[in-house]
């Protein structure tokens, strides 16, 4: 592998862009790795709803750990080119893995709130294992696809693949989250004052959390979809155009673990509430 391959992955437009890229990856490693590791430890320990109920989040956290490893490989590849191939392989997890596991979480919430009977029917762990196995196999295929497309300098193929993937997953997630929001706004069966007030507080809290998640999904995927199709139309890979999309996609990935820690009462800012 020669220097032109690295320049293709991270074109040295200027020193600031390179510095920004390294900074983004460093933040992902320094913040993402300990946070996701803590989430995994809490789930295995059974702090939340147990491994079965948090199985999708557990797999998502494992995927994010591998994303941190991907960032580390790309940083090291600027010093040793031998790390670049492994980094390219893990790139598929950054896009396909994160998006698919978040989609599974959204669908699970939709079934739990809107279709509880179906949710209870498919509640056993074996169904979750089957879903996650399918996602991991898809991620493996996307990893090989990233290696072959980037090694052959086929940026359009990669832009098409992930743009279409996000364009399919985003409406599914928005539909599920909006249906949950509508269900939470509806009044429940009549109860006595204190019980009804407690239920309303729980619904209000869940409503705001789902609303935050919905806005975050648009924040994550919309810039990436726009930038992907911009690359396809212009037939040019412009790193300066991709930076904002990657920033929004990277920052948006922190929401799920933060919400889980908030739900478990493990955030310092929520300790007193």
CORNOR-V397369 format. One record per residue. N is the residue number from 1. SS is DSSP state (hx for helix, st for strand, lp for the rest). PHI is phi in whole degrees, -180 to 180 (* if undefined). D_CENTER is the distance of its C-alpha to the mean C-alpha in whole Angstrom. Layout:
n = [N	N]
ss = [SS	SS]
phi = [PHI	PHI]
d_center = [D_CENTER	D_CENTER]
//
This chain:
n = [1	2	3	4	5	6	7	8	9	10	11	12	13	14	15	16	17	18	19	20	21	22	23	24	25	26	27	28	29	30	31	32	33	34	35	36	37	38	39	40	41	42	43	44	45	46	47	48	49	50	51	52	53	54	55	56	57	58	59	60	61	62	63	64	65	66	67	68	69	70	71	72	73	74	75	76	77	78	79	80	81	82	83	84	85	86	87	88	89	90	91	92	93	94	95	96	97	98	99	100	101	102	103	104	105	106	107	108	109	110	111	112	113	114	115	116	117	118	119	120	121	122	123	124	125	126	127	128	129	130	131	132	133	134	135	136	137	138	139	140	141	142	143	144	145	146	147	148	149	150	151	152	153	154	155	156	157	158	159	160	161	162	163	164	165	166	167	168	169	170	171	172	173	174	175	176	177	178	179	180	181	182	183	184	185	186	187	188	189	190	191	192	193	194	195	196	197	198	199	200	201	202	203	204	205	206	207	208	209	210	211	212	213	214	215	216	217	218	219	220	221	222	223	224	225	226	227	228	229	230	231	232	233	234	235	236	237	238	239	240	241	242	243	244	245	246	247	248	249	250	251	252	253	254	255	256	257	258	259	260	261	262	263	264	265	266	267	268	269	270	271	272	273]
ss = [lp	lp	hx	hx	hx	hx	hx	hx	hx	lp	lp	lp	lp	lp	hx	hx	hx	hx	hx	hx	hx	hx	hx	hx	hx	hx	hx	hx	hx	hx	hx	hx	hx	hx	hx	hx	hx	hx	hx	hx	hx	hx	hx	hx	hx	lp	lp	lp	lp	hx	hx	hx	hx	lp	hx	hx	hx	hx	hx	hx	hx	hx	hx	hx	hx	hx	hx	hx	hx	hx	hx	hx	hx	hx	hx	hx	hx	lp	lp	lp	hx	hx	hx	hx	hx	hx	hx	hx	hx	hx	hx	hx	hx	hx	hx	hx	hx	hx	hx	hx	hx	hx	hx	hx	hx	hx	hx	hx	hx	hx	hx	hx	hx	hx	lp	hx	hx	hx	hx	hx	hx	lp	lp	lp	hx	hx	hx	hx	hx	hx	hx	hx	hx	hx	hx	hx	hx	hx	hx	hx	hx	hx	hx	hx	hx	hx	hx	hx	hx	hx	hx	lp	lp	lp	hx	hx	hx	hx	hx	hx	hx	hx	hx	hx	hx	hx	hx	hx	hx	hx	hx	hx	hx	hx	hx	hx	hx	hx	hx	hx	hx	hx	hx	hx	hx	lp	lp	lp	lp	lp	lp	lp	hx	hx	hx	hx	hx	hx	hx	hx	hx	hx	hx	hx	hx	hx	hx	hx	hx	hx	hx	hx	hx	hx	hx	hx	hx	hx	hx	hx	hx	hx	hx	hx	hx	hx	hx	hx	hx	hx	hx	hx	hx	hx	lp	lp	lp	lp	hx	hx	hx	hx	hx	hx	hx	hx	hx	hx	hx	hx	hx	hx	lp	lp	hx	hx	hx	hx	hx	hx	hx	hx	hx	lp	lp	lp	lp	hx	hx	hx	lp	lp	lp]
phi = [*	-110	-66	-65	-66	-65	-64	-69	-69	-133	-60	-78	-62	-164	-68	-65	-64	-61	-63	-64	-63	-64	-64	-61	-67	-65	-64	-60	-72	-70	-96	-69	-63	-66	-66	-68	-64	-66	-62	-60	-63	-66	-66	-64	-69	88	-68	-89	-98	94	-64	-62	-71	-107	-65	-65	-66	-61	-66	-63	-66	-63	-60	-68	-62	-68	-65	-62	-65	-60	-62	-64	-63	-70	-66	-68	-67	-72	-104	-130	-66	-66	-84	-67	-66	-65	-64	-63	-63	-75	-62	-61	-69	-60	-95	-70	-63	-60	-66	-70	-68	-66	-66	-61	-63	-65	-64	-62	-65	-60	-66	-64	-93	-90	-128	-62	-65	-64	-60	-67	-65	-105	-72	-54	-62	-62	-71	-68	-64	-63	-64	-68	-62	-62	-66	-64	-66	-63	-63	-61	-63	-68	-64	-64	-62	-62	-62	-69	-71	-76	-68	-96	60	-99	-69	-64	-62	-68	-63	-61	-61	-77	-66	-66	-59	-67	-67	-81	-74	-61	-61	-63	-67	-66	-62	-63	-68	-67	-65	-65	-62	-63	-66	-71	-78	-75	-77	-84	-64	-62	-137	-70	-48	-65	-68	-66	-65	-65	-65	-64	-65	-65	-65	-63	-65	-64	-60	-67	-65	-68	-63	-61	-63	-64	-62	-65	-62	-64	-61	-76	-93	-59	-62	-69	-63	-61	-67	-62	-72	-63	-65	-66	-69	-82	59	-144	-96	-112	-63	-62	-78	-78	-56	-60	-65	-68	-64	-64	-69	-70	-66	-63	-70	-82	-67	-58	-64	-66	-64	-66	-64	-63	-65	-85	72	-102	-88	-61	-71	-112	-65	-90	-96]
d_center = [30	32	31	30	27	26	27	25	22	22	25	27	28	29	29	27	24	24	24	21	19	20	19	16	15	18	16	12	15	17	15	12	14	16	14	12	15	17	14	15	19	19	18	20	23	22	22	20	21	21	19	20	18	15	15	12	10	12	11	7	9	11	9	8	12	12	10	12	15	14	15	18	19	19	21	24	24	26	28	28	28	28	24	23	23	21	18	18	18	14	13	12	10	8	8	9	7	3	5	8	7	5	9	11	10	11	14	15	16	18	20	20	22	23	24	25	28	25	23	25	27	23	23	24	22	23	21	18	19	20	16	14	17	17	13	14	17	15	13	16	18	15	16	20	19	18	21	23	22	22	25	27	26	25	22	23	22	18	18	19	17	13	15	16	13	11	15	15	12	12	15	14	12	14	17	16	15	19	20	19	21	24	24	24	26	29	32	32	36	38	38	40	40	38	36	35	34	32	30	30	28	26	25	25	22	20	20	19	16	15	17	14	11	13	14	10	9	12	12	9	10	14	15	13	15	18	18	17	20	22	22	23	26	27	27	26	23	24	21	22	21	18	17	16	14	12	13	11	8	8	10	7	5	8	8	8	10	12	13	14	16	17	18	20	22	21	20	23	23	23	26	29	27]
//
